[in-house]
């Protein structure tokens, strides 16, 4: 049991989760340079744990559960704090507009609600991330990095375009996931002639 929990990928995921309050505190106290460094380390750990898990066959059921949770906690924390007034001042287009954060969180709420309702009603458990969902998450990570870079260096002319892309992908991936899950359920359901 311990060997399936204390794998290098899982330890890296635990590290990423431990960095979330550090990152949040640095942002709150306007230590944006250090916040950028911590966020970069957290993002790097996400890529490394996936590589190690695949390369050394250290995938685990626990890892498949806690890895996306760590990602969502980090991204939600980042967007919420970056939306707060008086966190980053003196930089144009900051703080992050509320509607951007609402779209990011709303997408996750929609996906969790749909998946939870389907699981309760049908006992279906074969949920997987969609390609559009993965793209949306990747863009969100990149967006937070670019927002922090803007906060550190003061060059923020690209932020309105970035906000639009983040919101567009959040909305599209949220609704796409409903159809994606329906497809997964159809593939999981054996043809009628094989049921009897």
C-alpha positions as CSV (number, residue, x, y, z in Angstrom):
1,X,0.0,0.0,0.0
2,X,2.8,2.5,1.0
3,X,4.7,1.7,-2.2
4,X,1.7,2.7,-4.3
5,X,1.2,5.9,-2.4
6,X,4.8,7.1,-1.9
7,X,5.8,7.1,-5.6
8,X,7.9,9.9,-7.1
9,X,4.9,11.2,-9.2
10,X,2.6,11.3,-6.1
11,X,5.3,13.0,-4.0
12,X,5.6,15.6,-6.7
13,X,1.9,16.1,-6.7
14,X,1.9,16.5,-2.9
15,X,4.7,19.0,-3.3
16,X,2.5,21.0,-5.8
17,X,-0.4,21.0,-3.3
18,X,2.0,22.1,-0.5
19,X,3.1,25.0,-2.7
20,X,-0.4,26.3,-3.2
21,X,-0.6,28.2,0.2
22,X,2.9,29.4,-0.3
23,X,2.0,30.8,-3.8
24,X,-1.2,32.3,-2.4
25,X,0.6,34.0,0.5
26,X,3.3,35.4,-1.8
27,X,0.6,36.9,-4.1
28,X,-1.4,38.3,-1.2
29,X,1.6,40.1,0.1
30,X,2.5,41.3,-3.4
31,X,5.7,39.3,-3.7
32,X,4.9,38.8,-7.4
33,X,8.4,37.8,-8.4
34,X,8.6,35.0,-5.9
35,X,5.0,34.0,-6.7
36,X,6.0,33.6,-10.3
37,X,9.0,31.4,-9.3
38,X,6.8,29.3,-7.1
39,X,4.1,29.0,-9.8
40,X,6.8,27.9,-12.3
41,X,8.1,25.3,-9.9
42,X,4.5,24.0,-9.3
43,X,3.9,23.9,-13.1
44,X,7.2,22.1,-13.7
45,X,6.4,19.5,-11.1
46,X,3.1,18.8,-12.9
47,X,5.0,18.0,-16.2
48,X,7.7,16.0,-14.4
49,X,5.3,13.8,-12.4
50,X,3.4,12.8,-15.6
51,X,6.7,12.0,-17.4
52,X,8.0,10.0,-14.5
53,X,4.8,8.1,-14.0
54,X,4.7,7.0,-17.7
55,X,8.4,6.4,-18.1
56,X,8.9,4.3,-15.0
57,X,5.4,2.7,-14.9
58,X,4.5,4.5,-11.6
59,X,0.9,5.3,-12.5
60,X,-1.4,4.7,-9.6
61,X,-5.1,5.1,-8.9
62,X,-4.3,7.7,-6.2
63,X,-2.3,9.7,-8.7
64,X,-5.1,9.8,-11.2
65,X,-7.3,11.3,-8.5
66,X,-5.0,13.8,-6.7
67,X,-3.2,15.1,-9.8
68,X,-6.2,16.8,-11.4
69,X,-7.3,18.0,-7.9
70,X,-3.9,19.6,-7.4
71,X,-4.2,21.3,-10.8
72,X,-7.7,22.6,-10.1
73,X,-6.7,23.9,-6.6
74,X,-3.7,25.7,-8.0
75,X,-5.5,27.3,-10.9
76,X,-8.6,28.3,-8.8
77,X,-6.4,29.8,-6.1
78,X,-4.4,31.7,-8.7
79,X,-7.4,33.2,-10.5
80,X,-9.3,34.1,-7.3
81,X,-6.4,35.9,-5.8
82,X,-5.4,37.6,-9.0
83,X,-9.0,38.9,-9.2
84,X,-8.9,40.5,-5.7
85,X,-8.5,44.3,-5.7
86,X,-5.3,45.8,-4.3
87,X,-3.3,42.6,-4.9
88,X,-1.6,43.9,-8.0
89,X,-1.7,47.6,-8.4
90,X,-0.3,50.0,-10.9
91,X,-0.4,47.6,-13.9
92,X,-2.9,48.2,-16.7
93,X,-5.5,45.4,-17.1
94,X,-4.9,44.1,-13.6
95,X,-6.3,42.7,-11.4
96,X,-7.9,40.0,-13.5
97,X,-11.5,40.9,-14.4
98,X,-14.1,39.0,-12.3
99,X,-15.8,37.6,-15.4
100,X,-12.6,35.7,-16.4
101,X,-12.3,34.0,-13.0
102,X,-16.1,33.3,-13.0
103,X,-15.7,31.5,-16.4
104,X,-12.7,29.5,-15.2
105,X,-14.5,28.3,-12.0
106,X,-17.9,28.0,-13.7
107,X,-16.4,25.5,-16.2
108,X,-15.1,23.3,-13.4
109,X,-18.3,23.5,-11.5
110,X,-20.2,22.5,-14.7
111,X,-17.9,19.5,-15.4
112,X,-18.0,18.3,-11.8
113,X,-21.8,18.7,-11.6
114,X,-22.4,16.8,-14.9
115,X,-20.0,14.0,-14.0
116,X,-21.4,13.7,-10.5
117,X,-25.0,13.6,-11.7
118,X,-24.2,11.0,-14.4
119,X,-22.2,8.8,-11.9
120,X,-25.1,8.9,-9.4
121,X,-27.8,8.1,-12.0
122,X,-25.9,5.5,-14.1
123,X,-23.0,4.3,-12.1
124,X,-20.8,5.2,-15.0
125,X,-17.1,5.7,-13.9
126,X,-15.2,5.9,-17.2
127,X,-14.7,9.7,-17.1
128,X,-11.7,11.0,-19.0
129,X,-10.5,14.5,-19.8
130,X,-11.3,15.8,-23.3
131,X,-8.7,17.2,-25.6
132,X,-10.4,20.6,-25.5
133,X,-10.4,20.4,-21.7
134,X,-6.7,19.7,-21.7
135,X,-6.1,22.6,-24.1
136,X,-8.2,24.9,-21.8
137,X,-6.2,23.9,-18.7
138,X,-2.9,24.3,-20.6
139,X,-4.0,27.8,-21.7
140,X,-5.0,28.7,-18.1
141,X,-1.6,27.7,-16.8
142,X,0.1,29.8,-19.5
143,X,-2.3,32.7,-18.8
144,X,-1.4,32.7,-15.1
145,X,2.3,32.7,-16.0
146,X,1.8,35.6,-18.4
147,X,-0.3,37.5,-15.9
148,X,2.4,37.2,-13.3
149,X,5.1,38.2,-15.9
150,X,3.0,41.3,-16.6
151,X,2.7,42.0,-12.9
152,X,6.5,41.7,-12.4
153,X,7.7,43.6,-15.5
154,X,4.7,45.9,-16.1
155,X,4.1,44.9,-19.8
156,X,0.4,44.1,-19.9
157,X,-0.8,45.1,-23.4
158,X,-1.6,41.4,-24.3
159,X,-3.8,40.7,-21.3
160,X,-7.2,41.6,-22.8
161,X,-6.6,39.2,-25.7
162,X,-5.4,36.6,-23.2
163,X,-8.5,37.0,-21.0
164,X,-10.7,36.5,-24.1
165,X,-8.9,33.3,-25.1
166,X,-9.2,31.9,-21.6
167,X,-12.9,32.6,-21.3
168,X,-13.7,31.3,-24.8
169,X,-11.9,28.0,-24.2
170,X,-13.4,27.6,-20.8
171,X,-16.9,28.0,-22.2
172,X,-16.3,25.8,-25.2
173,X,-14.6,23.0,-23.2
174,X,-17.3,23.1,-20.6
175,X,-20.1,22.4,-23.0
176,X,-17.9,20.1,-25.2
177,X,-17.4,17.9,-22.1
178,X,-21.1,17.1,-21.9
179,X,-21.1,15.7,-25.5
180,X,-17.7,14.0,-24.8
181,X,-19.1,12.1,-21.8
182,X,-22.1,11.1,-23.8
183,X,-19.8,9.6,-26.4
184,X,-17.8,7.8,-23.7
185,X,-21.0,6.3,-22.2
186,X,-22.2,5.2,-25.6
187,X,-18.8,3.4,-26.2
188,X,-19.0,1.9,-22.8
189,X,-22.5,0.5,-23.4
190,X,-22.3,-2.9,-25.2
191,X,-24.5,-3.4,-28.2
192,X,-27.9,-4.9,-27.5
193,X,-27.0,-8.3,-29.2
194,X,-24.1,-8.7,-26.8
195,X,-26.1,-8.0,-23.6
196,X,-28.1,-11.1,-23.6
